Amino acid sequence: MQITKTYPSRLSEIDLENLGFGEVFSDHMFSVEYMNGEWTLPQILPFGKIEILPTLCSLHYGQVVFEGLKAFNSKNGINIFRPEKYHERLNKSCQRLCIPQVSFDMFMEGLVELLKLDRNWIPRKKGYSLYIRPFIFATDSFLGVKVSRTYRFMVVTSPVGAYYKEGFNPIRLMTSGNYVRAVKGGLGAAKAPANYAATLLPAEEAKKKGFSQVLWLDGVEKKYIEESGAMNVFFLIDDKLVTPPLEGTILEGVTRNTVINLAKDWGMDVEERRISIDEVISASNEGRLKEVFGTGTAAVISPVGEIQHNNTLITINGKKTGAFSQKLFDEITGIQYGEKEDKFGWCYPV
């Protein structure tokens, strides 16, 4: 690997004790190009501008995929949380968008060398971490819908604090109304920019009405719950944990998988099945809906305090964080920071 270090570091300009999310970036970035049917020599470069042509095909036709994972300053040293699952999902997204896959060895070599070089950028404050953004984009220059022959795989990192301004406090959701995020056969299961572009307008409209995010319903019958903003979503009804199934329209969340594994390990009944907004409202009216929460890499666990669907507004757990949501958050972050036993081997030491 070719490494070009930056000097001096920009770290002296950054307050690692007071961070937002995704607003500042570390000193270096990883880059490798794909041409003539293979990935070439990997490089680590100073973080900065890259030169592209205005006819870069990915700007016009969206042949781009990305990922998001985290590294932590734990009691046992620096670790990356579940990188093999994020790599697996990256390659699934690549397959859907006709992008060449990346080997696990190259993926991890890039991440590890980047973290070693920028280890001082990893915050030590509890609740903070280093967000890692791998992404691949097509680099051919043309106008016309076709598969590119060349690509660039890059990784940038960003020291981050809480994702939502509410922090670990219940958020407010409203259902998607006439908007549709994805349908079976589309890009819903791929982590591609197009999925997020489709959510921007509905999210902005929700925020103007005082809600944090959109609770997405299916694109056909518009009644079955799918995702919430950039998160998977769970419902604790009676003593069962229910979450929408992976049917090609929602992202295969790594935190979702983490929660399912933990809940089953704790002896809970977990159901991956279709759940309608009407069922959720009925469970709330009957006093059986105990908690609702979103899961995602950025926020980990996001308790939900209210959901509005059409003219109906339901309140969950008195708009307070539920005991189970808190337990999950404490367990996952405890593992990430080395405070709890990593019995599943989820932490990758650097």
C-alpha positions in Angstrom: 0.0 0.0 0.0 1.2 3.5 -0.9 0.9 5.9 2.0 1.3 9.7 1.7 1.0 11.4 5.1 -0.3 14.9 5.7 1.6 17.4 7.8 0.7 19.2 10.0 -2.4 17.4 11.3 -5.6 19.4 11.4 -6.6 17.8 14.7 -5.4 20.8 16.7 -8.3 22.7 15.1 -11.0 20.2 16.2 -12.7 19.9 19.6 -13.3 16.2 20.0 -15.3 16.9 23.2 -18.0 18.8 21.3 -18.9 17.1 18.0 -22.0 16.9 15.8 -22.4 14.2 13.2 -20.5 14.0 9.9 -19.3 17.6 10.0 -15.5 17.2 10.4 -13.2 14.7 8.7 -9.9 13.1 9.7 -6.5 13.8 8.1 -6.4 10.9 5.6 -8.5 8.9 3.2 -8.1 5.5 1.5 -8.4 5.1 -2.3 -8.0 2.4 -4.8 -9.0 2.3 -8.5 -10.6 -0.5 -10.6 -9.5 -0.7 -14.2 -8.8 -3.5 -16.8 -10.9 -5.9 -14.7 -9.0 -5.6 -11.3 -8.4 -3.4 -8.3 -5.1 -1.6 -8.5 -2.5 -0.5 -5.9 -4.3 0.9 -2.8 -3.3 4.3 -1.5 -3.7 6.4 1.7 -3.7 10.1 0.8 -4.2 13.4 2.7 -8.0 14.1 3.0 -8.9 16.6 0.3 -10.5 17.4 -3.0 -10.6 14.9 -5.8 -10.6 15.8 -9.5 -13.4 14.6 -11.6 -14.9 15.4 -15.0 -18.4 16.9 -15.2 -19.3 13.9 -17.4 -18.5 11.4 -14.6 -21.2 8.8 -15.2 -22.0 8.3 -11.5 -23.0 11.9 -11.3 -25.6 11.4 -14.0 -26.8 7.8 -13.5 -26.2 7.0 -9.9 -23.9 4.0 -10.0 -22.8 4.4 -6.5 -22.9 2.4 -3.2 -21.7 3.2 0.3 -21.5 1.9 3.8 -21.3 3.3 7.3 -19.6 1.7 10.4 -17.8 2.8 13.5 -14.5 2.5 15.4 -14.3 3.0 19.1 -11.7 3.9 21.7 -12.6 1.0 24.1 -11.1 -0.1 27.4 -9.3 -2.8 25.4 -7.9 -0.4 22.7 -9.3 0.6 19.3 -11.9 -1.7 17.8 -14.2 -1.8 14.8 -17.7 -3.0 15.4 -18.8 -5.9 13.2 -16.9 -5.0 10.0 -17.5 -8.3 8.3 -21.3 -7.6 8.2 -20.8 -4.2 6.7 -18.4 -5.7 4.1 -21.0 -8.3 3.3 -23.7 -5.7 2.8 -21.4 -3.5 0.7 -20.8 -6.4 -1.7 -24.6 -7.1 -1.9 -25.1 -3.5 -2.9 -22.3 -3.8 -5.4 -24.0 -6.8 -7.0 -27.3 -5.0 -7.3 -25.7 -2.0 -9.0 -23.3 -3.9 -11.3 -20.2 -2.7 -9.4 -17.2 -5.0 -8.9 -17.0 -6.5 -5.4 -14.3 -5.7 -2.9 -12.4 -8.5 -1.1 -12.6 -8.6 2.7 -8.8 -8.5 2.9 -8.6 -5.2 0.9 -11.6 -3.8 2.8 -10.0 -4.5 6.2 -6.5 -3.5 5.1 -7.8 -0.1 4.1 -9.7 0.4 7.3 -7.0 -0.8 9.6 -4.2 1.2 8.1 -6.4 4.3 8.0 -7.3 3.9 11.7 -3.7 3.4 12.7 -2.6 6.5 10.9 -5.5 8.6 12.3 -5.9 6.9 15.6 -5.8 10.2 17.5 -9.0 11.3 15.7 -11.0 8.6 17.5 -12.8 10.4 20.3 -12.4 9.1 23.9 -15.6 10.6 25.2 -18.4 8.0 25.9 -21.1 8.2 23.3 -18.6 9.4 20.7 -16.9 7.4 18.0 -15.1 7.5 14.6 -17.7 7.1 11.8 -16.2 5.2 8.8 -17.7 5.8 5.4 -16.6 3.4 2.6 -18.0 4.2 -0.8 -17.6 3.1 -4.5 -18.5 5.1 -7.5 -18.3 4.6 -11.3 -15.6 6.7 -12.9 -16.1 6.4 -16.7 -16.8 9.6 -18.5 -19.9 9.4 -20.8 -23.5 10.4 -21.2 -25.7 7.3 -21.8 -27.2 4.7 -19.5 -24.7 1.8 -19.4 -22.4 0.0 -16.9 -19.1 1.7 -16.2 -15.8 -0.1 -16.8 -13.8 1.8 -14.1 -14.5 2.5 -10.5 -13.0 4.1 -7.4 -13.3 2.7 -3.9 -12.6 5.2 -1.1 -12.9 5.4 2.7 -13.1 8.6 4.7 -13.6 8.9 8.5 -15.3 11.4 10.7 -15.2 11.8 14.5 -18.9 12.0 15.6 -21.2 12.6 18.5 -24.9 11.9 18.7 -26.8 11.5 15.4 -30.1 13.0 16.5 -30.2 16.4 18.2 -32.5 14.8 20.7 -29.7 12.4 21.8 -31.0 9.2 23.4 -34.5 10.6 23.9 -37.7 9.6 22.2 -38.3 10.9 18.7 -41.6 11.7 16.9 -42.5 9.9 13.7 -45.2 10.4 11.0 -46.2 7.9 8.4 -45.2 8.4 4.7 -48.6 9.3 3.3 -48.5 9.2 -0.5 -44.7 9.0 -0.7 -43.0 5.7 -1.6 -39.4 4.8 -0.7 -39.0 1.4 -2.4 -40.9 -1.6 -3.9 -39.9 -5.2 -4.3 -37.4 -5.6 -7.2 -36.1 -2.0 -6.7 -33.1 -0.7 -4.8 -34.6 -0.8 -1.3 -32.2 -3.4 0.0 -29.1 -1.7 -1.5 -27.3 1.0 0.4 -27.3 3.4 -2.6 -27.7 7.2 -2.7 -31.0 6.9 -4.7 -32.7 5.3 -1.7 -31.8 8.3 0.5 -32.6 10.9 -2.2 -36.2 9.5 -2.3 -36.6 10.3 1.4 -35.4 13.9 1.5 -38.6 15.7 0.6 -40.9 13.6 2.9 -38.4 14.1 5.7 -38.3 17.8 5.2 -42.1 18.0 5.2 -42.2 15.8 8.4 -39.7 18.2 10.2 -41.8 21.2 9.3 -44.7 19.5 11.1 -42.5 18.9 14.2 -41.5 15.3 13.5 -38.0 13.8 13.6 -38.4 11.4 10.7 -40.8 9.5 8.4 -42.1 6.0 9.2 -42.2 4.4 5.8 -45.1 2.2 4.7 -45.0 -0.3 1.9 -45.2 1.1 -1.6 -48.1 -1.2 -2.8 -50.8 -1.4 -0.1 -49.4 1.6 1.9 -50.2 0.0 5.2 -47.3 -2.3 6.2 -44.4 -0.7 8.1 -41.0 -0.9 6.5 -38.3 1.5 7.9 -38.1 4.7 9.8 -35.9 7.3 8.2 -32.4 5.8 8.0 -33.2 3.1 10.6 -34.9 -0.3 10.9 -37.8 -0.3 13.3 -38.9 -2.6 16.2 -42.1 -2.9 18.1 -42.4 -4.5 21.6 -46.0 -5.8 21.7 -46.9 -7.7 24.9 -43.7 -9.7 25.4 -42.8 -10.2 21.7 -40.4 -8.2 19.7 -41.7 -7.6 16.1 -39.7 -6.2 13.2 -40.5 -6.0 9.4 -39.0 -8.9 7.4 -36.2 -8.6 4.8 -38.1 -8.9 1.6 -36.0 -6.7 -0.7 -37.5 -3.3 0.2 -35.6 -2.5 3.4 -31.9 -2.4 4.4 -30.4 -5.4 6.1 -29.3 -3.4 9.1 -26.3 -4.6 11.1 -27.7 -3.0 14.3 -31.0 -4.8 13.4 -29.2 -8.1 13.3 -27.4 -7.2 16.6 -30.7 -6.5 18.3 -32.3 -9.7 17.1 -29.3 -11.8 18.3 -29.3 -10.1 21.7 -33.0 -10.4 22.2 -33.0 -14.1 21.3 -30.0 -14.7 23.6 -32.0 -13.1 26.4 -34.8 -15.6 25.7 -37.2 -13.2 24.0 -39.7 -14.2 21.3 -38.6 -12.3 18.1 -40.9 -12.2 15.1 -39.7 -11.0 11.7 -43.0 -10.5 9.9 -45.2 -7.9 8.2 -46.8 -5.6 10.6 -49.4 -3.0 9.6 -49.8 0.5 11.0 -53.3 -0.5 11.9 -52.0 -3.3 14.1 -49.6 -0.9 15.8 -52.5 1.5 16.5 -54.7 -1.2 17.8 -52.0 -2.6 20.1 -51.5 0.9 21.4 -55.2 1.4 22.0 -55.4 -1.9 23.8 -52.4 -1.1 26.0 -50.3 -3.9 24.5 -47.7 -1.7 22.7 -45.0 -1.2 25.2 -42.1 0.3 23.2 -41.1 1.3 19.7 -37.5 2.0 18.7 -35.3 2.4 15.6 -32.0 0.8 15.1 -29.0 2.0 13.0 -25.2 2.4 13.0 -25.4 6.1 13.5 -27.8 6.3 16.4 -27.6 2.7 17.7 -31.1 2.8 19.4 -33.6 5.6 18.9 -36.6 5.3 21.2 -39.9 6.5 19.6 -42.3 8.5 21.8 -45.1 9.3 19.2 -46.3 8.1 15.9 -48.9 10.0 13.7 -50.8 8.2 11.0 -53.3 10.4 9.1 -55.4 12.0 11.9 -54.4 9.5 14.6 -51.6 10.2 17.0 -50.4 7.5 19.4 -48.1 8.0 22.4 -45.7 5.2 23.4 -44.6 4.6 27.0 -45.6 8.1 28.0 -43.1 9.6 25.6 -40.3 8.2 27.8 -37.4 5.9 26.9 -38.5 2.3 27.6 -36.6 -0.1 29.8 -35.9 -2.6 27.0 -34.7 0.2 24.6 -32.4 1.4 27.4 -31.1 -2.2 28.0 -30.3 -2.7 24.4 -28.5 0.6 24.1 -26.5 -0.1 27.2 -25.6 -3.6 26.1 -24.6 -2.6 22.5 -22.6 0.5 23.5 -21.1 -1.5 26.5 -19.8 -4.1 24.0 -18.5 -1.4 21.7 -16.6 0.4 24.4 -15.2 -2.7 26.0 -17.3 -2.4 29.1 -19.3 -5.6 28.6 -18.4 -9.1 27.5 -18.2 -9.5 23.7 -19.6 -13.0 23.8 -20.4 -13.0 20.0 -17.0 -11.7 18.9 -18.4 -8.6 17.3 -15.4 -6.3 18.0 -12.5 -6.3 15.6 -9.3 -5.1 17.3 -7.0 -2.7 15.6 
